Amino acid sequence: MEKINVATYDDLKNVIKESGRSYDNSLIERAYRLANSAHEGQLRRSGAPYISHPLSVAVILVNLGMDTESVVAALLHDVVEDTSVETAVIEKEFGKEIANLVEGVTKLGQVPYVSREEQQAENIRKMFLAMAVDIRVMIIKLADRLHNARTFQYLPDEKRRYKALETMEIYAPIADRLGIRTIKEELEDISLKYLDPVANAEIEKRLKDTWEQETFLDNIIKVMNERILKEHPKAHIEGRIKSHYGIYRKVYMNGRDFSDIYDIYAVRVIVDSVIECYNILGIIHDMFKPIPNRFKDYISTPKQNMYQSLHTSCFDRSGTPFEVQIRTWDMHYTAEYGIAAHWKYKMGMTGKNSMEDRLAWVRQLLESQQEGEDAEEIVRSIKTDIAPEEVFVFTPKGDVMSLPMGATVLDYAYKIHSAVGNHMVGAKIDGKICAIDTPVQTGMIIEIMTQASKTPNRDWLNIARTGEARTKIRSWFKKEKREENIEEGRAILLREFKRNSINPTEEELEEILESESKKQNLAGADDFLASIGYGGFAVSKIIPRLKEEFQKKHKKEEKPELSPIVKARKEKKGISGVEVEGLDNCLVKFAKCCNPLPGDEIVGFITRGYGVSIHKKDCPNAIMSKQREEQPGRWVNARWAGEVQESFQSTIEIIGQKRSGLLADVSMLFNNLRVDLHSFNAKELKNETLMFKITMAVNDIAQLNFVINQVQKIKGILKVERVTG
């Protein structure tokens, strides 16, 4: 197992000294002594003293350029949660500001949740609430997650994968949105190592091969220095290799060939002024052959995370592609450290300023959660709305608006204002009428047409891609169409009941509605039905449990109907949850050719010396065998014996349209459903499609059908079917 460095207090003191910045060393030492005393005797999973973790987090924050209060809060961030020290003690010893930071970073207590998704959503909501008050909370939290990620190898396999996926889908995008590239890229690369170790190893091998040409960057930098420094003597030129995850996204998720990636090598030119950036761009294009359509001006149109640079890709004389990034020193600090380089506490600012505007997206996310009652929807909205990929479109007046990649014209309308979205009747892109579900792309000029009498359509919830738009649509239905929502919710619920063979009486239905409304903390049955109707609650969440409860209740009241043959011959219960006609406690095995599950109609075949092999009744092998003259007598009636306590392996095949994030969405779904996977294979097919073949452990056919139904809801999925051979 890879050995990790264990941080000490001397390491922290050395990093502070080397930073050259002014810190309150006495306050930091007091915090260390309290933390060291409180954590005495506690160990990390790695076996290292626990105090090494808060020390490592503090070191990361000093390297980011954070202030004394942040470093002190990092040292104390686990004291309240994991020791007997209370928040009041922190406030008394170190002041209210540091106590608030510690409280903001501290995880939730042991609150009972219905599911892991709800717990995750509540943790994320708490982080964003604290972040809206003081951005340092999130920066400390990111440093905390970064050090924990560096020690993922000490976690159990299942927990390691869950934490890596959470890091990739929540924390890395937040680091990207805050512009902290150093943390974002390390979180992504560590997570990739555990989420797709095969691809990660392949990337490492390819990069090692390319590093055999390690003189390439040195030569490019040398040539550029000779030309650029003559006209711009203060320019600084450096090189870098693209991150593992950056390559993974392009090769494995976007289906590109390794040789088609033009920015594996990158050269960065840093100067003092914006005018120099554009001058050097001209010099670069004079020295090397630029690659068409590879120029991006993030100086005139910055990213939402404040990132600014000029990007261009060129070929050197040997035909090797490389990227050039040109920026000022201020832009460079922002690109490396993001909001940590510009926050108001460090700069001594007070009141509203540009920092407040830069954090407006945090408040928008919090507002978008107010109407969301489904934990999974909240998590999905947050992941969508902090997506690192974004497009830039223009209003008819020339204002620039940013949206996540994949957003539609409808999302754009709601981004302008909820009233614009609610009354939208159509749109024009570059002067031409378009459908409201048209995906927006960078550079489009979009005009929204409205009409006072127009109101939202429920189908819009399927068109909208951003949490902000979906929340505003649901909010309109919640306020304006309560009676309609109740009827729509009842229709959705009864339709799902019918599809899952749940047939309650009127009294039973009322009992279910009252019980579920209490579980969802709603006032009554009507509120519960209304929340289903306007999309605030997904009924698929409760169907498996309700079906199980309904079947248990009615199984006691109904006598099973027996076939004439079974009535004539006494059934014997098998030791594997299967009753085989006329045989008692016989050895039973399940045929690999059809992988029967509880709920399938089955039949038994008496083997020579290996007991009874159980097949699905419609198994091709069973049908062919019965047709042979010498075989019929060895086939016996069989059926599942009540509640089967075992789990069974079952395989499904998924075909999906190739798109960015599809693999992550499929992986996240199975993680959220808490289905144990035995194998997960993916490959690219023709016609821009991907195929996933997944073998999992399920209890019965009902659970398998539920999983298939959930997979079919993922955007871009074309077909899902059970593989029985």
C-alpha positions, 0 to 999 in steps of 0.5 A: 500500500502506498505510504503517505506523509504524516504531517507534524506541527514543525511542517506547519511552522515551516510552511508558514515561514516559507510563505512569507506572509504574516500569521498570528503564530501564537494563536495558531500554536494555542489551537494546535495545543488544544487540538493535539490534547483533544485528539490524544490517543485517536488514530486515523485508519492509516494508523497515523496519529489523528492530529496529523489530519488537521495539521495537513489541512492547515498546511494545504490552506497556508499553501492556498494563501488563506488567513490565520483564522482559516488555519486555526479553524482547520486545526480545530475542525474535528475537535467539536465533532470527535472529542468532548470539546464543545463549540462554546469552549472554542468561542471562549478561547478563540472568538466567535469568528473562528467558532463559526468557521469550525461549526460551519465545517463540522459535519452533521450529527447523527441524524436519522435519514431514510436514505443515504441520498437524503443524508448526502443532500442534507450535508450538501445543503448545510455546506452551502448555507455556511458557504453563503455566510462565509466562503472560507467554510467551503475552502476549509472543507475542500482542503479537508476533503483533499487530505481525506482523498489522499488517504482513500486507500485505507478505506474499505472497497465499497466506502472508497468507491462511494467517497471517490464518486462523491468527490468527483461529482460534488467536491471537484466541481465546487473547487472548479466553480471557486476556481481553485484549479490545484485542488480540483485537478488533484481531487479528480485524479485521485477519484479516477484512480478508484472509479476506473483503475484500468483507464487510469493505468492506461493513461499513466502508461501513455503519459509515461511513453510521451514523457520519453520525449520530455525535451519537447516542452523544454525545446518549445519554451527555449524557442519561445523565450528567444523570441518573446523575451526580446520584446517582453523581457518580464514575461514568464514562460512555463510548461505543464502536462494535462491532468489524468482526468482531463485526458480521461474526459476526452478519450474515454467519455468523449470517445476521442483518440489519444493522438487527437488531444491537442492540449496534453502539452501546454505552455503558459505565458504570464505577463504584466498587462492585458495588452501584452497578452494580445501582443504575445498571441500575435507572436505565437501565431507568427512562430507556430502554425495555429490549429483552426477553431482552437482559439478561446478568449476567456479574457473578454468573456471570463468563465463563471469561476473568474478564470481568464486567459487566452487559449490557442493551440498550435503545431510545432515544426514536427507536427506535435500539437500543444496549447498556449495559455496567455494571462496576466499575473493577477489572472494566473493567481486567480486561475491557480487559487481561484476565490482564495486569491481574491476574497474580501477577508484577505483584502480587508474589504467590508460590505457589498463588493464584486465578491458578493456578485461572484458568490451569487450562484451560491444563493441561487442554488440555495433558493433552488432547493427551497421547493425541492422535497426529493433528496435525489433531485436536490443532489442532481440539481446541485451537480448540474448547476455547478457543472464545470462545462458551460456555454456562453450565449448573448441576449438581443442587447449583447449581454453575456449569459452562461449556462451549463453544457446541455441546457436548453432554450427553456433554461435560458428563459428561466435564467432571465426571470421566472416570469419570462419562462412562465409566459414563454411561447417561443424563441429565436436563435440568431433571428430564426424561430426554434423549439424550446427544447433546442440545446444552447451553444456558445455564441448564440443570440437568443430572443425569448417571445412571451405572451401574458396568457401562456402558462407552463406545461408539465412536460417542461419538467422533462425539457429543463436541464437546470435545477433553477428552471425545474424549481421555478416550474414546480414552484408555479404549479405548486402555487397556481394549480393545487387541485390539479396537482392533487388529481395529477398526483393521485393518477400518477400514484394509482398508475404506479400501483397498477403497474406493480400489482398493488391493488389497495381498497379505499380504506387501505389507500387512505391509510397509505396516503396518511402514513406516507405524508407523515413520513415526508413531513407533510400536513396530510394526504392532499399535500402528499398527492400535490407534491407528487403532482407538481414533481416535488416528490418521486413516487418511484422512491416508495413503490418497492417498499409499499409493494413489499408491505402490500404483498406481506399483508395479503399473502397471509390472507390468501391461500395459494392456488395449486395446479392439479398436478401439485395438488395430487402430489405433496410439495416439498420445500427445497433448501434453496428457496425452491419447492420441487414437486415430490422431492424433499430437501433435494440439492438445487442449483440455478441454471447459468443459461437463463439465471432464473430469479424469484418471480420468474416461472420456473421448472426443474431438471433432474440431473445425474448426480448434481440434484435439480437444475432450475430453469426459467420455463421459457428458457430455450434449453428447457424447451428444446430438451422437453421436445426430445423423447428421452428427456421429458420424464426428467423435467419436474414442476417447481416454484419459488417457496414464499420469501426467498432470503438469498440474492441472485446474480442477474445481468442487464445490457444497456445501450445509450447515446454517447455523451459526456457524463453518461458513464458517471450517471450510470455509475452514480445510479447503481451507487444510489440504489445500493445494488451490489455489482459483480461486474461492470463493462462498457464499450463503444459501438457504432452510430455514436452509442455505448453499451454497458453490460452489468452483472448485479445481485438482486433479490427477485424479478421485482427488484430487477425490473425496478433497477431497469426502470430507473436506468431507463430514466437516465438521459440518453439511454436507448434500451435496457434489457435483461440478459439471460444467457 
